[in-house]
Amino acid sequence: MFGKKETVLLDISLTLGEFDPYVDGAYRNVETFLLDVKQGKKLFVHVESDKPVDIALSDSGGKCIKFKNSVVNDTVEIAISKNEAITLFLGIFRGDKADISVKVRMG
């Protein structure tokens, strides 16, 4: 699926939805990752989860450039138009809990 000239930006497993009385809403149900991307490349975000999660990507100005809800095993792909920092958001409903694997590649 990915070519030889790919760059791995993120490869992580995490749990969303842990109870935490020190954050707003008392649950850690949103996680963000900052990704430095290069113009002329494609960004691939692959998410596997045991429960549905929402995925959003926003540009450096805060504009949502891609959104997909209720993902359990899917890849989101976007073309990069300029060098910038893109933010990846992963989220679940408050009270839900999900074990998630995320792989982000640029190529």
N, C-alpha and C positions, 0 to 999 in steps of 0.2 A: 504494500500500500504506500509506503514511503520510499523515496529515492535515496541514492547514495550520498547526495550532498545535503542531507537534512541536518538541522541543528536541534538538539533536544533542549527545550527551554524549561520543562518541568516534568518530573516523573515522581509522583507522590501518592501515598495511600493515607487516608484520613477518615475520621469519624465526625459527622455533623450531627448536631442535635443534643450534645452533652448539656446537662443541667449546669448552669453557672450563675449563682445569685449576684455576681458582680457585673454582669452585662445587662443592657436593656432587654427586657422581656424574659430574663432568667434562663435563656437557652442560647447556646452558640449554634445558631441555625444558618448563618451566612459566613462564608470564607471568601477572601479576595486574594488575588495574586497579580502582581505587576509584571508584565512581559515586555521586554524590549524587542521590537520587531523592525525588519528592514524592508524598504520599498522594493516592489517587484517580486516579492516572495508570497507564498501561501502559508497560512497558519492553520494547523490541524489540531483540534482539541478533542481527544478521545476520553470519554467518561464511561466507567462501569460502576454500577451501584446496586446494592441489594434492595433499595427502595427508590422510588422516583425522585429525581433532583432537577432543579431548574438551572440552566446555564445562561449566562449573559456575558457579552463582550462589549466594552465601551472604549471609545477612543480617548485621546489625551484631553479632549475638551469636555468629556463626560457624556457624550452622545452614545446611546445604545446602537451598536452596529450589527449585533446578532443576538437573538434570543431563542431559546428552545426550552419548552417545559416538559416535565415528566419523563426525563431521560433515565433509562436503566442501562443501556448499552448502545452508544451512538457516537459518531464523530461529526463535529461541526467544523466546517471549512470556510475560511474567508481569504480574499485576496487583499494584500497589503498595498496601499496606495502611497504611503510615505513612511519615513523613519519616525517612529514615535513609541511611546509607552502605551500599551493597551492593558486594560484591567479585565481579568477574568473573575466573574462572580459565580459562586456555587451556592445554592440555597435550597432549603427544605422548609416545610411548614413548622411553626413552633410546636413543640411537643413530639414531633417525629424524630427518628434517629436513623442515620444511614451510614454504612461503611462504603467508602468511595475510593476508586482508583482513578487517577487523572494522569494522562500523558499528553504533553503539548509539544508539538514539533513544528519547525519552520523549514520549508524547503521550496 
